[in-house]
Amino acid sequence: MPEYRPLSHCRVISSFFSKAMFAVLGRGAILCIFILSLFLTPGTVRAQISQLSDEVLRGITGQAGLSIMLSGSELIHFNLISFSDTQINPNWIQLYDFNIDNGAGGAFSFATLWDPLANPVVLQPNTIDVATDNSGRTFITMVDTSQMNPRWYSVGNLVLNYYSDADSAYIAQSLGSINLAALSQGPSVYQLWAHAPSGISFNYTTAISASALTYTYNTTPAALSLSGIHIVGSATGGSDDPANPATWVFGGTSNFFKIGTIGDASNTPATMDVATDNSNNTYISLSLPMAGTVRVADVNFGGNDFGPIAIDGIQIHRLNMKISP
């Protein structure tokens, strides 16, 4: 058993003083005080190397990631959110009285899946993991289950505030209100890794549903409403009839809409790159291949019923975007 002879307190303080001064100046007083307190702990310092038993080793695991359990509630309100272009006299899209709540003005809940009464116990926390595949590529995987509880979004007044050259003034035009009811999303899975020479490749999978999206317009209220919204990987039905929403089946929480089609026949990730063109303008370049299904149980426009929408087997092989100032 190795044994170490303890130093006296005086010798510790003397030999440690110069290092402590460096810590104060370079690393902060808190770190210095913490280390100093360790050296001033009385008693004999001993170290021992011992062999671990097989029973103890069975309880040790090595991982590269973390799990996050969430449970809470939140109420979000903004008096005004504004978006503008980059003109000398910018034009604005303004969202007045923006809210995220439980549909009745109260707080919505957010939580990762956890049901201790289930058998087996349901446990699906948010996770972040780092791994390396067989090709030597290192990537990050993030899973988000915290948005699976429904929440309601509302905009009290959507305003287009544009600059009129003829009047040399801004003119505000109210376009109505927007309500998105019972939106839930997930579990969402996001993977990303670096690619040469610069930029990232990624894929994002999720399932989205909402009971209704309603846009109310005009001073005499009329509305465009989409109800029974699903953005998923695929959809089937008892009679496999897209015209009959009562038969639609969406395959649970593993039925994902994909951005970056990893695992499909095309096996093409989405990408994001930042570059500078010949005019010295920096821009973001996005490539967003997609695959999935979009279904809406009913469309109602101004009181007129137009029935369901079914867009199945979406396969977008190329969708390129360039964002520049």
Solvent accessible surface area in square Angstrom, and as a share of the most:
residue,aa,sasa,rsa
1,M,151,0.67
2,P,57,0.36
3,E,109,0.49
4,Y,121,0.46
5,R,222,0.81
6,P,59,0.37
7,L,91,0.45
8,S,58,0.38
9,H,87,0.39
10,C,103,0.62
11,R,150,0.55
12,V,10,0.06
13,I,87,0.44
14,S,84,0.54
15,S,72,0.47
16,F,20,0.08
17,F,128,0.53
18,S,79,0.51
19,K,137,0.58
20,A,11,0.08
21,M,86,0.38
22,F,135,0.56
23,A,11,0.09
24,V,61,0.35
25,L,145,0.72
26,G,50,0.48
27,R,172,0.63
28,G,29,0.28
29,A,52,0.40
30,I,150,0.76
31,L,77,0.38
32,C,9,0.05
33,I,114,0.58
34,F,118,0.49
35,I,52,0.27
36,L,53,0.26
37,S,56,0.36
38,L,105,0.52
39,F,102,0.42
40,L,66,0.33
41,T,85,0.49
42,P,103,0.65
43,G,59,0.57
44,T,76,0.44
45,V,96,0.55
46,R,145,0.53
47,A,47,0.37
48,Q,126,0.56
49,I,148,0.75
50,S,77,0.50
51,Q,176,0.78
52,L,90,0.45
53,S,60,0.39
54,D,98,0.51
55,E,123,0.55
56,V,78,0.45
57,L,88,0.44
58,R,172,0.63
59,G,67,0.65
60,I,104,0.53
61,T,103,0.60
62,G,79,0.76
63,Q,156,0.69
64,A,62,0.48
65,G,43,0.41
66,L,93,0.46
67,S,76,0.49
68,I,65,0.33
69,M,91,0.41
70,L,62,0.31
71,S,100,0.65
72,G,30,0.29
73,S,73,0.47
74,E,78,0.35
75,L,98,0.49
76,I,42,0.21
77,H,96,0.43
78,F,99,0.41
79,N,118,0.60
80,L,79,0.39
81,I,44,0.22
82,S,42,0.27
83,F,115,0.48
84,S,57,0.37
85,D,58,0.30
86,T,119,0.69
87,Q,112,0.50
88,I,171,0.87
89,N,63,0.32
90,P,31,0.20
91,N,51,0.26
92,W,80,0.28
93,I,88,0.44
94,Q,20,0.09
95,L,27,0.14
96,Y,81,0.31
97,D,67,0.34
98,F,32,0.13
99,N,27,0.14
100,I,19,0.10
101,D,20,0.10
102,N,61,0.31
103,G,46,0.44
104,A,93,0.72
105,G,50,0.48
106,G,25,0.24
107,A,46,0.35
108,F,7,0.03
109,S,57,0.37
110,F,51,0.21
111,A,28,0.22
112,T,7,0.04
113,L,59,0.29
114,W,152,0.53
115,D,60,0.31
116,P,67,0.42
117,L,167,0.83
118,A,30,0.23
119,N,154,0.79
120,P,113,0.71
121,V,79,0.45
122,V,64,0.37
123,L,111,0.55
124,Q,62,0.27
125,P,18,0.11
126,N,21,0.11
127,T,29,0.17
128,I,63,0.32
129,D,59,0.31
130,V,71,0.41
131,A,48,0.37
132,T,84,0.49
133,D,45,0.23
134,N,168,0.86
135,S,96,0.62
136,G,53,0.51
137,R,97,0.35
138,T,75,0.44
139,F,35,0.15
140,I,61,0.31
141,T,25,0.14
142,M,60,0.27
143,V,30,0.17
144,D,42,0.22
145,T,0,0.00
146,S,15,0.10
147,Q,69,0.31
148,M,36,0.16
149,N,44,0.23
150,P,64,0.41
151,R,26,0.09
152,W,78,0.27
153,Y,52,0.20
154,S,28,0.18
155,V,12,0.07
156,G,40,0.38
157,N,51,0.26
158,L,27,0.14
159,V,10,0.06
160,L,60,0.30
161,N,28,0.14
162,Y,74,0.28
163,Y,54,0.20
164,S,16,0.10
165,D,122,0.63
166,A,102,0.79
167,D,89,0.46
168,S,80,0.52
169,A,45,0.35
170,Y,93,0.36
171,I,63,0.32
172,A,69,0.54
173,Q,89,0.39
174,S,74,0.48
175,L,60,0.30
176,G,18,0.17
177,S,26,0.17
178,I,49,0.25
179,N,68,0.35
180,L,38,0.19
181,A,22,0.17
182,A,23,0.18
183,L,32,0.16
184,S,24,0.16
185,Q,37,0.17
186,G,8,0.08
187,P,7,0.05
188,S,10,0.07
189,V,36,0.20
190,Y,60,0.23
191,Q,46,0.20
192,L,37,0.19
193,W,22,0.08
194,A,82,0.63
195,H,48,0.21
196,A,93,0.72
197,P,138,0.87
198,S,65,0.42
199,G,26,0.25
200,I,43,0.22
201,S,6,0.04
202,F,24,0.10
203,N,8,0.04
204,Y,55,0.21
205,T,16,0.09
206,T,6,0.04
207,A,15,0.12
208,I,40,0.20
209,S,33,0.21
210,A,8,0.06
211,S,58,0.37
212,A,23,0.18
213,L,64,0.32
214,T,33,0.19
215,Y,69,0.26
216,T,38,0.22
217,Y,43,0.16
218,N,108,0.55
219,T,143,0.83
220,T,107,0.62
221,P,105,0.66
222,A,31,0.24
223,A,31,0.24
224,L,55,0.27
225,S,27,0.18
226,L,44,0.22
227,S,37,0.24
228,G,22,0.21
229,I,19,0.10
230,H,48,0.21
231,I,48,0.24
232,V,7,0.04
233,G,21,0.20
234,S,62,0.40
235,A,13,0.10
236,T,76,0.44
237,G,16,0.15
238,G,78,0.75
239,S,76,0.49
240,D,92,0.47
241,D,55,0.29
242,P,58,0.36
243,A,73,0.57
244,N,58,0.30
245,P,45,0.29
246,A,97,0.75
247,T,28,0.16
248,W,24,0.09
249,V,84,0.48
250,F,37,0.16
251,G,54,0.52
252,G,54,0.52
253,T,75,0.44
254,S,91,0.59
255,N,20,0.10
256,F,45,0.19
257,F,24,0.10
258,K,48,0.20
259,I,43,0.22
260,G,0,0.00
261,T,1,0.00
262,I,58,0.29
263,G,66,0.63
264,D,45,0.24
265,A,116,0.90
266,S,48,0.31
267,N,89,0.45
268,T,54,0.31
269,P,35,0.22
270,A,0,0.00
271,T,33,0.19
272,M,71,0.32
273,D,40,0.21
274,V,87,0.50
275,A,41,0.32
276,T,75,0.44
277,D,49,0.25
278,N,166,0.85
279,S,83,0.54
280,N,127,0.65
281,N,69,0.36
282,T,73,0.43
283,Y,43,0.16
284,I,61,0.31
285,S,44,0.29
286,L,29,0.14
287,S,32,0.20
288,L,24,0.12
289,P,3,0.02
290,M,34,0.15
291,A,12,0.09
292,G,6,0.06
293,T,2,0.01
294,V,35,0.20
295,R,4,0.02
296,V,8,0.05
297,A,28,0.22
298,D,41,0.21
299,V,20,0.11
300,N,45,0.23
301,F,97,0.40
302,G,41,0.39
303,G,65,0.62
304,N,92,0.47
305,D,100,0.52
306,F,135,0.56
307,G,19,0.18
308,P,51,0.32
309,I,67,0.34
310,A,41,0.32
311,I,90,0.46
312,D,68,0.35
313,G,64,0.62
314,I,36,0.18
315,Q,78,0.35
316,I,56,0.29
317,H,111,0.49
318,R,200,0.73
319,L,64,0.32
320,N,111,0.57
321,M,86,0.38
322,K,123,0.52
323,I,86,0.43
324,S,58,0.37
325,P,133,0.83
